[in-house]
Amino acid sequence: MLDAFPAEARHTAHQLSSESALMPLSAAQDYPLWINSLIFLVAAVFIWFAGTRLVRYLDAIAVKTGLGQAFVGMLLLGSITSLPEIANVMTSSSMGNPSLAINNLLGSASINVLLLAIADSFIGRDALTSLVAQPATLMQATLSMIVMALVATAITSGDTSVLGIGAWSIAAFASSIGAFWLCAQYERTAPWAVKEEPQSKERGIPSVENAGPQSLRLLIARAAVAGVVIFIAGYCLSQTGDALAVQTGLGAGLVGFVLIGVSTSLPELSTIVAALRMRKYEMAIGEVLGTNFVNVSLILLADAMFTGGPVINELGRFEIASALLGVVLTGVLLIGLLERRNPTFLRMGYDSLAIMLAFSGCLVMLYAMR
């Protein structure tokens, strides 16, 4: 039947099929809206269940290895749940749309903190930040603000190329790795501790046997399988989210910040809820802040995949505001962590309410700037 078509049409069809084989869903914009929406929803379901299982596996790994909750949440959980962002950065930047990739990273960083506040309103009666008393968590929040502020500084000042990579992109990557290292060291060597550990008044949340009879090797294998599921489903989310952005006619900046930012943050939402239900509060907050470190480091990947020069030079006021929003939201979270006596309103801490209000107000501002 192919002989009935002109040679040029057959060549085009062959080229598209080859590209689709190399990059599945690369032509998602040509699919009907309902198909992209269906793929989006199915991928979200897979991410939710994989993320929930992942928390249990990593919690058991933390018990067997003696690693702290904050460290496991920051390094392992934060890194694995960042896999959808990695998929989106690689595809968007290589296809010449770095603005969408960076806005996804910055949007995810702010949305992750928002998801933590939302989860506070659904899980328990105590303010979430009143239940966390680890110095390492405070260090994570402080360093997260610094690396996000560094991104805003980079965009404001502009970038220059060093061996084909933007100098600011290299600095962002180095600062994120350095923040990881400092937090890991501080987990073990913090020179101070909270005088009284917070005691939750919660009842009825089932306890979980973390270590169990499973071997460490089996736990690592299951965590790896969950990570693969999150990566594949996250790729589907980012590709269909990009297509939905075009099909709905919304701006790339706002879509990257909100739509794709939300979609690639679904692993964080599932793991946050699972961790809080298991009373692993430091793990939940560490996962959010660890993901934000990874997001900033991925600017280097976006720069490497983009052939049009330093990726920072493709950004502007919208991205500066997005980065500063992440600084503000993390700062509010840090205040709650320092206060620890945060009263509640509608089952959430005042800091969580402030995060929701700040995000809503800044979202209106970003919509006007799009």
C-alpha positions in Angstrom: 0.0 0.0 0.0 3.0 2.3 0.5 3.5 2.3 -3.3 0.3 4.2 -3.7 1.9 7.3 -2.0 4.5 9.6 -3.6 8.2 8.9 -2.8 8.5 12.1 -0.8 5.5 11.2 1.4 7.0 7.7 2.0 10.3 9.3 2.9 8.6 11.7 5.4 6.6 8.8 6.9 9.8 6.7 7.3 11.6 9.7 8.9 8.8 10.3 11.4 8.6 6.6 12.3 12.4 6.5 12.8 12.2 9.6 15.1 9.3 8.1 17.0 11.3 4.9 17.5 14.2 6.8 18.9 12.1 9.2 20.9 8.6 7.8 21.7 5.9 10.4 22.0 8.1 12.9 20.2 5.1 13.6 17.9 2.6 13.8 20.8 1.5 17.2 19.5 -0.1 15.5 16.5 -2.2 13.2 18.7 -5.8 14.2 19.6 -6.2 16.1 22.8 -8.1 13.2 24.4 -5.3 10.7 23.7 -2.7 13.0 25.3 -5.0 13.5 28.3 -5.4 9.8 28.6 -1.7 9.1 28.5 -1.1 11.9 31.0 -3.6 10.4 33.4 -2.4 6.8 33.1 1.2 7.9 33.6 0.2 9.8 36.7 -1.4 6.7 38.2 1.8 4.7 37.6 3.8 7.4 39.2 1.6 7.5 42.2 1.8 3.8 43.0 5.5 3.6 42.2 6.2 6.6 44.4 4.3 5.1 47.3 6.2 1.8 47.1 9.5 3.7 46.8 9.1 5.4 50.2 8.6 2.0 51.9 11.7 0.5 50.2 13.9 3.5 51.0 12.7 3.7 54.5 13.6 0.0 55.0 17.0 0.7 53.3 17.6 3.6 55.8 16.9 1.2 58.7 19.1 -1.5 57.5 22.0 0.8 56.6 21.7 3.2 59.5 21.3 6.2 57.3 19.2 9.1 58.7 15.7 9.9 57.4 16.7 13.4 56.3 19.7 12.1 54.3 17.8 9.3 52.6 15.0 11.7 51.8 17.4 14.3 50.3 19.8 12.1 48.5 18.0 8.9 47.4 14.3 9.9 47.4 15.0 13.4 46.1 17.2 12.1 43.3 14.9 9.3 42.1 11.8 11.5 42.1 13.7 14.0 39.9 13.8 11.5 37.1 10.8 13.0 35.3 12.5 16.4 35.3 15.6 14.8 33.8 13.5 13.3 31.0 11.8 16.6 30.3 15.1 18.6 30.4 16.7 16.3 27.9 13.8 16.3 25.4 12.9 20.0 25.7 16.4 21.3 25.4 17.5 19.0 22.6 14.4 20.1 20.6 15.4 23.7 21.0 13.0 24.8 23.8 15.2 25.4 26.8 12.8 27.9 28.3 10.2 25.1 28.8 12.9 22.9 30.4 14.1 25.5 32.9 10.6 26.7 33.8 9.8 23.1 34.5 12.7 22.9 36.9 11.9 26.1 38.7 8.2 25.4 38.7 8.8 22.0 40.2 11.0 23.5 42.9 8.2 25.8 44.1 5.5 23.3 43.6 7.3 20.7 45.7 7.2 23.1 48.7 3.6 23.8 48.0 2.8 20.1 47.9 4.4 19.8 51.3 2.1 22.5 52.6 -1.0 20.9 51.0 -0.1 17.5 52.5 0.2 19.2 55.9 -3.5 20.1 55.7 -4.6 16.5 55.0 -2.2 14.5 57.2 -2.7 14.8 60.9 -3.7 17.6 63.3 -0.2 18.9 64.2 1.7 21.4 62.1 4.2 19.5 60.1 7.1 21.7 60.9 6.4 21.3 64.6 7.2 17.6 64.3 10.7 18.0 62.7 13.7 18.6 65.0 16.7 17.6 63.0 19.5 20.2 62.4 20.2 18.6 59.1 16.7 19.6 57.8 17.4 23.3 58.7 20.7 23.1 56.8 19.0 21.7 53.8 16.4 24.5 53.7 19.1 27.2 54.1 21.2 25.8 51.3 18.2 25.3 49.1 17.5 29.0 49.3 21.1 29.9 48.4 21.2 27.7 45.3 17.8 29.1 44.1 19.0 32.6 44.7 22.1 31.8 42.6 19.9 30.9 39.7 18.1 34.3 39.9 21.5 36.0 40.0 22.7 34.1 37.0 19.7 35.1 34.9 20.0 38.7 35.9 23.7 39.0 35.1 23.8 36.9 31.9 26.1 34.0 31.0 29.3 33.4 29.0 30.4 30.1 27.4 33.2 28.0 28.8 34.2 25.1 26.6 30.7 25.1 25.1 28.9 25.2 28.5 27.6 28.3 30.3 29.8 29.4 33.2 26.7 30.0 35.4 25.4 26.5 34.6 28.6 25.0 35.8 28.4 27.1 39.0 24.8 26.0 39.6 25.8 22.4 39.2 28.8 22.8 41.5 26.8 24.6 44.2 24.1 21.9 44.2 26.7 19.1 44.5 28.4 21.1 47.3 25.1 21.6 49.1 24.5 17.8 48.9 27.9 17.2 50.4 27.5 19.8 53.2 24.1 18.4 54.2 25.4 14.8 54.2 28.3 15.9 56.5 26.0 17.9 58.7 23.7 14.9 59.2 26.5 13.2 61.1 28.5 16.1 62.6 25.8 18.7 63.6 27.3 20.4 66.8 23.9 21.0 68.4 20.6 19.2 68.9 17.0 20.2 69.8 16.5 19.9 73.6 13.2 18.2 73.4 12.2 15.9 70.5 8.7 16.8 69.2 6.0 14.4 70.2 3.1 14.0 67.8 -0.4 13.8 69.3 -1.6 11.8 66.3 -3.3 8.5 66.7 -4.6 5.9 64.3 -1.7 6.1 61.8 -0.5 2.6 61.2 3.1 1.9 62.0 5.2 0.2 59.4 7.8 -2.4 60.0 10.7 -0.8 58.1 13.4 -3.4 58.0 11.3 -6.5 57.7 12.6 -9.8 56.5 13.7 -8.6 53.1 17.4 -8.5 52.3 19.1 -5.2 51.5 19.9 -6.4 48.0 16.2 -7.2 47.3 15.1 -3.8 48.7 17.6 -2.0 46.4 16.4 -4.0 43.4 12.7 -3.1 44.2 13.6 0.5 44.7 15.4 0.5 41.3 12.4 -1.0 39.6 10.2 1.7 41.1 12.7 4.3 39.9 12.5 2.9 36.3 8.7 3.1 36.4 8.9 6.7 37.6 11.3 7.6 34.9 9.3 6.1 32.0 6.0 7.4 33.3 7.6 10.8 34.0 8.8 11.0 30.4 5.3 10.3 29.2 4.0 13.0 31.5 6.5 15.6 30.2 5.9 14.8 26.6 2.2 14.8 26.7 2.3 17.8 29.0 4.3 19.7 26.4 1.8 18.7 23.8 -1.1 19.8 25.9 0.6 23.1 26.4 0.6 23.7 22.6 -2.8 22.3 22.1 -4.4 24.5 24.8 -2.6 27.6 23.5 -1.0 28.5 26.8 2.4 30.2 27.0 5.5 28.1 27.3 6.7 29.8 30.4 3.6 29.5 32.4 2.9 26.0 31.1 6.5 24.9 32.0 6.1 26.4 35.4 2.6 25.1 36.2 1.4 22.3 34.0 4.6 20.4 33.4 5.9 21.4 36.8 2.9 19.9 38.5 3.0 16.7 36.3 6.7 16.1 37.0 6.1 16.8 40.7 3.6 13.9 41.0 6.4 11.5 42.2 7.1 14.0 45.0 3.4 14.2 45.9 3.0 10.5 46.2 6.2 10.1 48.2 5.4 13.0 50.5 2.0 11.6 51.3 3.4 8.1 51.9 6.2 9.4 54.1 3.9 11.5 56.2 1.5 8.7 56.7 4.4 6.6 58.0 5.5 9.6 60.2 8.7 10.0 58.4 8.6 13.8 58.6 12.3 14.5 58.1 12.3 12.1 55.0 9.3 14.0 53.5 11.0 17.5 53.9 14.4 16.1 52.9 12.9 14.7 49.8 11.4 18.0 48.7 14.6 20.0 49.4 16.8 17.3 47.9 14.7 17.4 44.7 15.2 21.1 44.5 19.0 20.6 44.7 18.8 18.2 41.8 16.6 20.6 39.8 19.2 23.3 40.0 22.0 21.0 39.0 20.0 19.9 35.9 20.5 23.4 34.4 23.9 22.1 33.4 22.2 19.2 31.6 19.9 21.6 29.8 22.9 23.7 28.7 24.7 20.6 27.4 21.7 19.5 25.4 20.9 22.9 23.9 23.0 23.9 20.9 22.1 27.6 20.8 24.6 28.9 23.4 24.4 29.3 27.2 20.9 28.4 28.2 20.8 31.1 30.9 20.8 33.7 28.1 17.5 32.3 26.9 15.8 33.2 30.1 14.3 36.5 31.5 12.1 38.2 34.0 9.7 35.3 34.2 12.4 32.8 35.2 13.9 35.3 37.7 10.5 35.6 39.4 10.1 31.8 39.4 13.5 31.3 41.1 12.8 33.9 43.7 9.4 32.4 44.4 11.3 29.2 45.3 13.5 31.2 47.7 10.4 32.8 49.4 8.5 29.6 49.8 11.5 27.7 51.2 12.1 30.7 53.6 8.6 30.4 55.0 9.2 26.7 55.5 12.4 27.4 57.3 10.7 29.9 59.6 8.2 27.1 60.5 11.0 24.7 61.2 12.7 27.2 63.5 9.5 28.1 65.3 8.4 24.5 66.0 5.5 25.7 68.0 3.5 26.7 65.0 -0.2 26.7 65.7 -2.7 25.2 63.3 -5.6 26.6 61.2 -7.9 24.2 59.4 -5.6 21.3 60.3 -2.5 23.0 58.9 0.3 25.1 60.3 0.3 28.8 59.7 3.5 28.4 57.7 1.7 26.0 55.3 -1.1 28.5 54.9 1.4 31.3 54.2 3.1 29.1 51.6 -0.3 28.5 49.8 -1.1 32.2 49.9 2.3 33.2 48.7 2.2 30.7 45.8 -1.2 31.8 44.7 -0.3 35.5 44.7 2.9 34.9 42.8 1.1 32.7 40.3 -1.1 35.6 39.5 2.0 37.8 39.0 3.6 35.1 36.8 0.4 34.9 34.7 0.6 38.6 34.0 4.3 38.3 33.1 3.9 35.3 30.8 
